Amino acid sequence: MDCIFCKIIASDIPSYKVYEDDMVYAFFDILPISQGHTIIVSKKHVADIEGLSEEELSAMTKAVKKIGKAMIEGLGVKGYSVFLDNKSAANQHVPHVHFHLVPRAEGDGLERWPQSGYGEGEAEFCLKKVQSKL
C-alpha cells in the first residue's frame, strides 16, 4: 500500500509516536501548526469517516480526548482545536481518516474559515435534503 500513514503505523517511516492502542496510532505532525500538533489515525486503512465502524470512531475520539487532556496538562496550553478534513473537497490530503489535534493559545492567530448566513428559505431547503437521508 502506498499510504504514508499506513507506512508510519508499520514503522516503515519513523514518527514521533504520541499514543498507540489496538485501533489507534497518534504521532506528531512533521509540519505542525503549533508545537505538539498531533495526528490521530485509525490503524485500519479507511479513507474517510463514513468508512469507520462505530467502534473505530469511538476509539479515535477517546484518543482525541486522552491526548487533548495530556496536552493541556503536559504542555500547559489553554486549549486545543480538533480538525477532520473529510474527502478531498474538504482539503483532506492523505486519504486515510485522521484527526488533527492542535494545541492553542489565546491570540495565537489561527483563524477559522469565513462565515456567512442563509438566504431566504435556504436553511429549510438544506435541512430537508439532509434529514431525508438520515
N, C-alpha and C positions, 0 to 999 in steps of 0.2 A: 504494500500500500504506500502511496506517495503523500500521505497526510503528515504534515510536520508535527501535529500534536500527538498522533499515534507513535511517531518516532521518538518523541520526548518521553511518552509513557513507557515505551520499550527500552529506554536508556540508550537508544542509538544516537541521540543528540543530548548533550549534557544540559541540565537545567538546575536552577536553584529551587529545589523541591521544598515547598512550604508545608504540604499536608498530603497524606495518602491514606485511603482505606480501600475496601474491596471494590467500590464502584466509582470512586472519585480520585483525581490527581490534581493537585494545585501547585503552581510554580510562579516565580516572579516573571513578569513581562520584561523582555530584554530592551524594550523601548518604553519605559514607564512614563505615565502621565505625572506621577509623583512617586517618591521613594516608598517601596512596599507594594506597589501596584501588582496585584496577583491575578492570574488567570486560573479559573476553576473549570476543569473539563470532565466529561464523562469518560470513564476508562473504555467504555464500549464506543466504537466509532458510529456516531449518529450525526447526521448533517445538521439537523435543526431541532428545535424544541418539540415540534409535533411528533417526531420520531422516538422521543423518550417514553419509557414506561412511567407510570405514576411513581413507582419505587425509585427509578433512576433520578427523576426530577426531585423527589423528596430528598434523596441522598445529596444531590447537588446543593439544594437550598439549605440543608442542615450544615453543609461545609461552609457555605457563604456566611451563615450566622456565626459559626465557630471561629472562622478565620477573622471575620469582622471584629468580634469581641477581642480576639488576641491582638489585632492591630491597635485598637483603642487602648488596651492595657499595656501592650509592649512598646508601641511606637509613640504613645502619648498623643495621638491625633484626636481631634474632637468629633470626627465622624468619618463616614465613607460613602461613596456612591457605588451602586451596583448597576452595571450595564450588560445588556444582552442584545447584540445585533443579530437578528434572526432573518436569514436569507440575504442574498447579495444586494437586493434593493434597499436593505436596511444597513448596508455597509459592512456586512459580515465577510471578512476577507479569507478566513480559513473555514471551509465547510465541515466543521466538527463543532457541535454545540458547546458553547463556553460562556461563562460569566466573567466580566472584568470587575474586580473589587479594587476601588481606587481610594486610598486614604486622602482625606480632605482637611483643609484648614480654613478658618474664616478668611474671606477675602483672597483666596488663592488664585482667582482669575479664571477658573474653569467655568465656562458659561454653558448654559443649556441651549437647546435649539430655539429658534424663533417661534413665538406662539401667535396664534390668530384666533378667530372665532368662527361661529357658524352663521351662514346667511339664513334668510327666511326659509324654514322648512327643511334645511339640510340635516340638522341633528335627528329629526324624526325619521327622515329617509334612511340615514345611515343606521339608526337604531333598528329599524325594521329589517334591513338587509342582514345585519349581524345576528339578531335574535332568531331569524328564520333558519339559521344554520346551527343553532345550539341544540 
